[in-house]
Amino acid sequence: MTAGWRNPLGAKGIGESGTIGSTPAVHNAVCVAVAHLGIDHIVMPCSPQNVWRALQNA
Protein backbone atom coordinates (compact mmCIF):
# COMPACT_ATOMS: atom_id res chain seq x y z
CA MET A 1 0.00 0.00 0.00
CA THR A 2 1.40 3.36 -0.95
CA ALA A 3 0.86 6.75 0.64
CA GLY A 4 -1.32 7.82 -2.30
CA TRP A 5 -3.63 4.78 -2.22
CA ARG A 6 -7.34 5.52 -2.30
CA ASN A 7 -10.42 3.30 -2.16
CA PRO A 8 -12.67 2.72 -5.22
CA LEU A 9 -14.63 5.89 -4.39
CA GLY A 10 -11.44 7.94 -4.41
CA ALA A 11 -11.60 8.68 -0.69
CA LYS A 12 -8.94 8.06 1.91
CA GLY A 13 -9.70 6.94 5.43
CA ILE A 14 -10.12 3.95 7.69
CA GLY A 15 -13.91 3.70 7.81
CA GLU A 16 -14.61 5.85 10.83
CA SER A 17 -17.29 7.83 8.98
CA GLY A 18 -19.58 4.80 9.12
CA THR A 19 -19.51 4.78 12.93
CA ILE A 20 -19.84 8.50 13.65
CA GLY A 21 -23.64 8.42 13.60
CA SER A 22 -24.06 5.38 15.82
CA THR A 23 -23.52 7.14 19.16
CA PRO A 24 -26.18 9.83 18.72
CA ALA A 25 -28.53 7.29 17.10
CA VAL A 26 -28.36 4.96 20.11
CA HIS A 27 -28.71 7.88 22.53
CA ASN A 28 -31.75 9.13 20.65
CA ALA A 29 -33.28 5.64 20.67
CA VAL A 30 -32.87 5.40 24.45
CA CYS A 31 -34.40 8.87 24.92
CA VAL A 32 -37.38 7.90 22.75
CA ALA A 33 -37.78 4.63 24.66
CA VAL A 34 -38.16 6.41 28.01
CA ALA A 35 -40.06 9.48 26.77
CA HIS A 36 -43.39 7.97 27.83
CA LEU A 37 -42.11 8.14 31.42
CA GLY A 38 -41.71 11.91 31.17
CA ILE A 39 -37.93 11.79 30.70
CA ASP A 40 -36.84 14.31 28.09
CA HIS A 41 -33.06 14.19 28.58
CA ILE A 42 -30.41 11.64 29.53
CA VAL A 43 -26.88 12.81 30.19
CA MET A 44 -24.28 11.48 27.75
CA PRO A 45 -22.66 9.04 27.73
CA CYS A 46 -25.72 6.87 27.68
CA SER A 47 -24.34 4.49 30.28
CA PRO A 48 -26.51 2.20 32.39
CA GLN A 49 -25.81 4.43 35.39
CA ASN A 50 -26.98 7.57 33.59
CA VAL A 51 -30.13 5.87 32.33
CA TRP A 52 -30.86 4.52 35.83
CA ARG A 53 -30.30 7.97 37.33
CA ALA A 54 -32.73 9.51 34.84
CA LEU A 55 -35.31 6.83 35.61
CA GLN A 56 -34.96 7.42 39.34
CA ASN A 57 -35.38 11.19 38.94
CA ALA A 58 -38.46 10.90 36.72
Z-matrix of the N, CA and C atoms (Angstrom, degrees):
N
C 1 1.444
C 2 1.522 1 108.07
N 3 1.302 2 115.74 1 132.39
C 4 1.458 3 119.69 2 -179.21
C 5 1.516 4 110.15 3 -102.46
N 6 1.309 5 115.72 4 167.24
C 7 1.470 6 120.82 5 -178.43
C 8 1.520 7 111.63 6 -63.99
N 9 1.335 8 118.20 7 -24.99
C 10 1.452 9 120.55 8 -178.33
C 11 1.520 10 113.96 9 -94.72
N 12 1.331 11 118.26 10 7.63
C 13 1.459 12 121.45 11 -176.26
C 14 1.524 13 110.53 12 -66.08
N 15 1.315 14 115.21 13 138.35
C 16 1.463 15 121.79 14 177.12
C 17 1.528 16 108.77 15 -132.17
N 18 1.331 17 116.17 16 157.63
C 19 1.465 18 119.56 17 179.13
C 20 1.532 19 109.92 18 -77.05
N 21 1.337 20 118.93 19 177.53
C 22 1.467 21 120.95 20 -177.90
C 23 1.537 22 114.20 21 -58.56
N 24 1.331 23 117.51 22 -24.65
C 25 1.462 24 120.43 23 177.84
C 26 1.522 25 112.31 24 -82.64
N 27 1.323 26 116.95 25 -8.37
C 28 1.451 27 120.88 26 -178.46
C 29 1.523 28 113.76 27 89.32
N 30 1.314 29 117.01 28 4.98
C 31 1.463 30 120.90 29 -178.82
C 32 1.520 31 110.48 30 -96.87
N 33 1.311 32 115.20 31 155.11
C 34 1.459 33 120.84 32 173.97
C 35 1.529 34 107.88 33 -111.29
N 36 1.286 35 116.85 34 150.10
C 37 1.452 36 120.25 35 178.53
C 38 1.513 37 110.60 36 152.73
N 39 1.323 38 115.88 37 179.47
C 40 1.457 39 119.97 38 -177.57
C 41 1.532 40 111.98 39 -118.73
N 42 1.319 41 117.59 40 12.97
C 43 1.448 42 120.46 41 176.25
C 44 1.510 43 115.51 42 95.39
N 45 1.313 44 117.93 43 6.72
C 46 1.460 45 119.38 44 -177.53
C 47 1.521 46 112.78 45 -66.47
N 48 1.317 47 118.45 46 -24.01
C 49 1.470 48 119.71 47 -178.41
C 50 1.522 49 111.83 48 -63.39
N 51 1.307 50 118.08 49 -26.72
C 52 1.457 51 120.69 50 178.16
C 53 1.511 52 113.89 51 -73.01
N 54 1.322 53 118.10 52 -16.21
C 55 1.462 54 121.09 53 -178.32
C 56 1.520 55 113.39 54 -106.71
N 57 1.306 56 118.01 55 -7.47
C 58 1.465 57 121.19 56 -176.64
C 59 1.527 58 111.35 57 -61.41
N 60 1.311 59 117.72 58 -39.93
C 61 1.458 60 120.94 59 -176.70
C 62 1.512 61 115.37 60 -79.55
N 63 1.318 62 117.92 61 -10.01
C 64 1.469 63 119.14 62 -174.75
C 65 1.525 64 112.83 63 -69.48
N 66 1.312 65 118.62 64 -38.59
C 67 1.471 66 120.74 65 -178.21
C 68 1.522 67 111.80 66 -63.27
N 69 1.334 68 119.80 67 -53.10
C 70 1.463 69 117.65 68 178.17
C 71 1.532 70 113.15 69 -66.52
N 72 1.324 71 118.01 70 -28.46
C 73 1.463 72 120.22 71 178.74
C 74 1.527 73 110.83 72 -67.04
N 75 1.312 74 117.20 73 -43.36
C 76 1.475 75 120.64 74 178.46
C 77 1.522 76 110.02 75 -67.02
N 78 1.327 77 117.14 76 -42.46
C 79 1.465 78 120.77 77 179.19
C 80 1.531 79 110.17 78 -61.28
N 81 1.307 80 116.83 79 -43.80
C 82 1.458 81 120.49 80 178.41
C 83 1.530 82 111.06 81 -63.39
N 84 1.315 83 117.41 82 -39.91
C 85 1.464 84 120.79 83 178.68
C 86 1.522 85 111.28 84 -62.67
N 87 1.318 86 117.26 85 -40.68
C 88 1.471 87 120.50 86 178.51
C 89 1.529 88 109.88 87 -66.10
N 90 1.332 89 116.85 88 -42.79
C 91 1.470 90 120.40 89 179.23
C 92 1.524 91 111.14 90 -62.05
N 93 1.320 92 117.33 91 -40.72
C 94 1.464 93 121.12 92 177.80
C 95 1.531 94 110.39 93 -66.31
N 96 1.328 95 116.68 94 -37.39
C 97 1.466 96 120.67 95 -178.15
C 98 1.520 97 112.81 96 -65.97
N 99 1.315 98 118.39 97 -28.55
C 100 1.468 99 120.97 98 -178.55
C 101 1.522 100 112.78 99 -106.10
N 102 1.329 101 117.73 100 3.37
C 103 1.465 102 121.08 101 -177.58
C 104 1.522 103 111.94 102 -61.38
N 105 1.332 104 117.21 103 -33.66
C 106 1.467 105 119.87 104 -179.92
C 107 1.527 106 112.51 105 -65.53
N 108 1.325 107 117.18 106 -13.91
C 109 1.463 108 121.73 107 177.29
C 110 1.524 109 112.09 108 -91.39
N 111 1.328 110 116.04 109 2.22
C 112 1.462 111 120.51 110 179.77
C 113 1.521 112 113.68 111 89.24
N 114 1.325 113 117.34 112 8.37
C 115 1.461 114 121.46 113 179.29
C 116 1.521 115 108.06 114 -88.86
N 117 1.338 116 116.69 115 121.54
C 118 1.453 117 119.40 116 -178.93
C 119 1.521 118 112.89 117 -111.53
N 120 1.338 119 117.44 118 -0.99
C 121 1.462 120 119.92 119 179.54
C 122 1.530 121 109.63 120 -155.74
N 123 1.313 122 115.62 121 138.03
C 124 1.462 123 122.60 122 171.84
C 125 1.522 124 106.60 123 -127.30
N 126 1.315 125 115.55 124 129.73
C 127 1.460 126 120.88 125 -178.83
C 128 1.523 127 109.91 126 -64.48
N 129 1.335 128 115.92 127 136.51
C 130 1.470 129 120.06 128 174.90
C 131 1.516 130 108.69 129 -84.06
N 132 1.298 131 120.83 130 146.31
C 133 1.456 132 125.84 131 3.45
C 134 1.519 133 110.75 132 -73.72
N 135 1.284 134 114.86 133 157.26
C 136 1.462 135 121.55 134 -176.73
C 137 1.532 136 109.21 135 -82.37
N 138 1.307 137 115.00 136 62.40
C 139 1.462 138 120.56 137 -178.37
C 140 1.533 139 109.58 138 -82.86
N 141 1.313 140 117.45 139 162.12
C 142 1.464 141 119.51 140 176.70
C 143 1.533 142 112.21 141 -56.32
N 144 1.323 143 116.96 142 -37.18
C 145 1.464 144 120.36 143 179.71
C 146 1.521 145 111.31 144 -64.90
N 147 1.338 146 117.56 145 -42.08
C 148 1.458 147 120.20 146 -179.75
C 149 1.525 148 111.88 147 -69.20
N 150 1.320 149 117.16 148 -36.72
C 151 1.461 150 120.04 149 176.55
C 152 1.531 151 109.43 150 -66.93
N 153 1.310 152 117.36 151 -44.34
C 154 1.473 153 121.28 152 178.76
C 155 1.522 154 110.72 153 -60.97
N 156 1.315 155 116.86 154 -42.48
C 157 1.474 156 121.22 155 178.93
C 158 1.522 157 110.36 156 -61.82
N 159 1.325 158 117.41 157 -42.52
C 160 1.463 159 120.41 158 178.73
C 161 1.517 160 111.06 159 -65.11
N 162 1.333 161 116.63 160 -39.38
C 163 1.470 162 120.42 161 177.95
C 164 1.531 163 111.29 162 -64.87
N 165 1.305 164 117.32 163 -38.71
C 166 1.454 165 121.05 164 -179.31
C 167 1.527 166 112.36 165 -70.69
N 168 1.339 167 116.41 166 -29.02
C 169 1.466 168 120.38 167 -178.86
C 170 1.523 169 112.56 168 -90.89
N 171 1.312 170 117.83 169 1.36
C 172 1.472 171 120.65 170 -177.37
C 173 1.517 172 111.03 171 -74.44
